[in-house]
Amino acid sequence: MKKSDFPSWFGRKYPSLENLEDALEAHGCRITRAEIGEDALFVVGENGEPHVVILPFGAGPLRLAWLMAHELGHLLQHSGYIGPWAHDRQEHQAHRWAALALIPESAVQRYHNASLDAFVGALSKHYQDLPLRNCPERELAGMIARMRLSLVEDRQDNNEEAV
């Protein structure tokens, strides 16, 4: 995956839903919505047809952002399905890419000693006003924030440069 393949907003700002849709479309996807539960579906285009990302009806802004970022992570990192043995690895890579996309490096720098609460608050500010009580949206924000924090810690442990 080349850095030049990344959307221009990657690492610089919190992407809007429109930024994510535009990036998916720029990589040959059509976006539609259907009654499909909570997760997105990715349908590979055949015979010159575009790929299709199917998003669930009723999903809030944070879940939509997560689903689109996750699918975009697959598009940018994987050349397609290569077998069940690679499924878990590819899902983990797409999750990591989505967490990096939704909490940009600029936010990590701004919240230098970032905490879970800081990132959950930032996700709430940028995507969806999350209630203080435990709910699916807040759990999703917590999962994204924990993943992003683990990437910051991994980078610090390995003395790596920011993405």
N, C-alpha and C positions, 0 to 999 in steps of 0.2 A: 504494500500500500504506500503510495507516494503522498507526501504532504500536500502536493499540488492538487490531489484529488479531493481534499477536504473542502467543505464549504468555507467561504471567506469569513464567516462569523465564528468558526470553530476556535475555541480557546480565547476568544476576544470578548464575547458577550453572551448573555443568555439568549438562545434562539427563540424567536416567536414561533407559533404554530405555522404561520405563513412561511417563515424561513425554512422550517422542516419540510413542509409540503413542496416548496420550490426545489429544495435539494433532492427530494425523492423524484420529482418530475424531471429534474435535470439528469438524473441517472436512469431514465427510461421507465419510470413507474407512473401508473395511473392510480389515483386514490379514490376509493369509494367507501360507503358505509353500509353495514348490514346488521341484522340481529344475529350475532355470532358469539355472545358471551362477553368475557372481559378482555380477551387477548386479540391481537391482530392476526390476520392470515396473509401470507405472501403467496401469490400464485405466479408461477414462472410463465412469462409470455412465450408462445411458440409460433413458429412460422412468421416471424416479423412483428407479431403482436407485442404490445408493451407488457411489462410485468404489471401486476395489480396488487396493491396493498389494500386490504379490506380492514377497515377500522370499525369497532363496535359502536352502535348507537348508544347514546346515553353516557358515554365516557366523559369525564371531566377534563379540563384543559391539561392538568398535570399528567393524567394517564395517557391522553392523546400524544402529548409531547414525548413521553417515555416510549410509547409504542412506535412512533415514527422514528425517533432517534435509534431505537433498537434495530428496526428494519434497515435504516440507512447504514448502521454499523455493519450489518451483514453484507449489504451491497458493496461497501467500500473495502471490506476485508476478505470476503470469500468469493470464490469463483463459482459457487453453486454447491449443491448437496453432494457430499462425497462419501456418504455411508454412515451407518448408525454409530460406528466407532468414533467418529469425529463430532457427532451431534452435541454432546455436552461441552466439548472444547469450543465449538463455534458459538454456542449460546453464551458461554462465559465471556468470550471475546466481544460479542455484540453488546452484552450488558456493560462491560467495561467501557466500550466506546460511547455508549449512550450516557453513562454517568459523566464521562469527560465532556461530552457535548452539552449536557444540561447544566453542569456546574463548571463554567469555563475557568481556565487558568487565571484570568484576571480576578475572579472572585477568590481564588485560593490566595493570591498575592494580597488582595485587599483585607481578607480575614486571616492574616499571617498565621496565627495560632488557632486555626479553625477548629470548631467543635461541631458535633452533630447538630446541636440546636441552631448554630449560626447558619449551617447549610439548609436545614429544614425551613428556617425562617426566610432565607433567600428564595428557596423554591416556592414558598407560600406567596411571597411578594411578587414574583415574576410570572407565576402560572395560575395559581388558584388560592384564594384565601382559605387556608386549612383551619378547620376547627381545632380547638385545644384538646378535645377529647379524642380518644383512640377511635379511629375509623379507617376504612381501606385506603383513603387518599393520604392520610397521615402516615400510615404504615408504608405506603409506596415511597413517600418523601423520605422517610427514615431509611429505607433500603437503598435509595439512590445516594443519600448523604453518606451512609456507612461505606458504600462501595467507593465513592469519590474520596473519602478520607483514607481508605485503605490504599488507594493509588498514590495519595500524597505521602503517606508513611512509607510505602514501598520505594518511592523515588528518593525520599530522604535516607532510607536505609542503604540504598545503592548509590547515593550521591549522584543521581542522574539529573539531567536538565529537565526543565518543564517542557510539556508537550506544546 
